[in-house]
Amino acid sequence: MPDSSAPFDEMAALSAQDLLAHHLATLLRWCAVHLAATPPDLSGAGLILDCADATIAAGADRLGPHHSLYDEALREARRALERAARR
């Protein structure tokens, strides 16, 4: 029988910084996939990027040593959105 406490234990072992890093990476991957589609989902990508931006702004330095990496990834995703809008 599966251990029903396994998901809880996994979540309990995860730091807030690691959870947010995974969350941000997932959001940016979603954008990459949907901006590469034909036609690109500009509205969805814009929403996702606004939410990622809010998360990064709210977390700021509390996101840990990779905060600047998140900022750069978000800037690159915004550039991808602009390129997709011009296609």
Secondary structure, 3 states (H helix, E strand, C coil): CCCCCHHHHHHHHCCHHHHHHHHHHHHHHHHHHHHHCCCCCHHHHHHHHHHHHHHHHHHHHHHCCCHHHHHHHHHHHHHHHHHHHHC
